[in-house]
Amino acid sequence: MTIDANAFYRLVASRRDVRGEYLPDPVPADVLARLLGAAHRAPSVGYSQPWNFILVNNAEKRRAVFREFEASRRREAEQFDGERRTRYDRLKLEGIMTAPVNLLVTCDRSRFGPAVLGRTQQPDTDIYSTVCAIQNLWLAARCEGLGLGWVSILRPASLKALFDLPEPVEPIAYLCLGYVSHFYPTPELEQRGWNRRLPLAELVFQDDWGEQTTDVALVQAIDDLSQKAAE
Ligand SMILES: Cc1cc2nc3c(=O)[nH]c(=O)nc-3n(C[C@H](O)[C@H](O)[C@H](O)COP(=O)(O)O)c2cc1C
């Protein structure tokens, strides 16, 4: 089977983190099942599939997560001063109460352990695997016309307590999901002047840290790609 590369790159370019454009329309069970199925097909260290997906339907629990967000946001805001602080205060950074679906993705650090193939020298690879599942879910959601927002302004210890997670299970991502009125064409944080996309060519090194690549064809191709993306 050949894969449509153009469709894939369009998907990657049009995926967005969504905070404020959720519609109230419910997400049908078969659509949600496909998204979870895509997440469950992610690569995982030693094929350990360390993830679980906790759907947060209970309104009181959602309110509790929102309160935790508000408190964490206040703490985070204090890290920024002056113009940066003003910009931070204007940002919308979650869709907890408006997204029809909330879910917490967790990582069971004991699954198939203690010795997991591929994880003995890099213990955090179970977390990386869980993040691969989240990215699959994110891309699948975009294909289905659903927006997804990752909310990390939450203390892991609070999430652990709120969802009664057993000791070896860590909360990795609190996600908001739902149909949206529209997707921004570029990252919202770029549009709101918080940050910009770094030039790819500056991030590609060769052989040693900080050494620019001498591959002229590659540099030219990256340049062409960046021009096309800017059009
Ligand atoms: C690990 C992780 C945590 C994030 N946490 C938040 C968050 O708490 N609030 C928020 O508004 N966006 C959050 N984001 C979304 C990023 O801000 C977003 O991915 C980035 O600005 C690029 O925009 P894009 O995803 O639309 O391309 C998070 C993204 C990742 C990968």
Ligand as a Chemical Component Dictionary entry (heavy atoms), coordinates in Angstrom:
data_LIG
# 
_chem_comp.id                   LIG 
_chem_comp.type                 NON-POLYMER 
_chem_comp.pdbx_formal_charge   0 
_chem_comp.three_letter_code    LIG 
# 
loop_
_chem_comp_atom.comp_id 
_chem_comp_atom.atom_id 
_chem_comp_atom.alt_atom_id 
_chem_comp_atom.type_symbol 
_chem_comp_atom.charge 
_chem_comp_atom.model_Cartn_x 
_chem_comp_atom.model_Cartn_y 
_chem_comp_atom.model_Cartn_z 
_chem_comp_atom.pdbx_ordinal 
LIG C1  C1  C 0 3.934  18.887 25.981 1  
LIG C2  C2  C 0 3.061  20.037 25.551 2  
LIG C3  C3  C 0 2.401  20.790 26.510 3  
LIG C4  C4  C 0 1.584  21.862 26.119 4  
LIG N1  N1  N 0 0.899  22.575 27.074 5  
LIG C5  C5  C 0 0.068  23.579 26.693 6  
LIG C6  C6  C 0 -0.722 24.286 27.660 7  
LIG O1  O1  O 0 -0.712 24.006 28.849 8  
LIG N2  N2  N 0 -1.525 25.266 27.219 9  
LIG C7  C7  C 0 -1.576 25.626 25.890 10 
LIG O2  O2  O 0 -2.321 26.546 25.555 11 
LIG N3  N3  N 0 -0.856 24.964 24.954 12 
LIG C8  C8  C 0 -0.055 23.946 25.325 13 
LIG N4  N4  N 0 0.648  23.240 24.379 14 
LIG C9  C9  C 0 0.504  23.594 22.949 15 
LIG C10 C10 C 0 1.672  24.410 22.419 16 
LIG O3  O3  O 0 1.594  25.724 22.912 17 
LIG C11 C11 C 0 1.611  24.383 20.889 18 
LIG O4  O4  O 0 1.834  23.072 20.466 19 
LIG C12 C12 C 0 2.622  25.328 20.247 20 
LIG O5  O5  O 0 2.338  26.643 20.574 21 
LIG C13 C13 C 0 2.641  25.165 18.728 22 
LIG O6  O6  O 0 1.345  25.355 18.203 23 
LIG P1  P1  P 0 0.600  24.243 17.352 24 
LIG O7  O7  O 0 0.506  22.995 18.200 25 
LIG O8  O8  O 0 -0.747 24.816 17.035 26 
LIG O9  O9  O 0 1.416  23.984 16.122 27 
LIG C14 C14 C 0 1.450  22.167 24.742 28 
LIG C15 C15 C 0 2.117  21.389 23.794 29 
LIG C16 C16 C 0 2.898  20.328 24.184 30 
LIG C17 C17 C 0 3.582  19.487 23.126 31 
# 
loop_
_chem_comp_bond.comp_id 
_chem_comp_bond.atom_id_1 
_chem_comp_bond.atom_id_2 
_chem_comp_bond.value_order 
_chem_comp_bond.pdbx_ordinal 
LIG C1  C2  SING 1  
LIG C2  C3  SING 2  
LIG C2  C16 DOUB 3  
LIG C3  C4  DOUB 4  
LIG C4  N1  SING 5  
LIG C4  C14 SING 6  
LIG N1  C5  DOUB 7  
LIG C5  C6  SING 8  
LIG C5  C8  SING 9  
LIG C6  O1  DOUB 10 
LIG C6  N2  SING 11 
LIG N2  C7  SING 12 
LIG C7  O2  DOUB 13 
LIG C7  N3  SING 14 
LIG N3  C8  DOUB 15 
LIG C8  N4  SING 16 
LIG N4  C9  SING 17 
LIG N4  C14 SING 18 
LIG C9  C10 SING 19 
LIG C10 O3  SING 20 
LIG C10 C11 SING 21 
LIG C11 O4  SING 22 
LIG C11 C12 SING 23 
LIG C12 O5  SING 24 
LIG C12 C13 SING 25 
LIG C13 O6  SING 26 
LIG O6  P1  SING 27 
LIG P1  O7  DOUB 28 
LIG P1  O8  SING 29 
LIG P1  O9  SING 30 
LIG C14 C15 DOUB 31 
LIG C15 C16 SING 32 
LIG C16 C17 SING 33 
# 
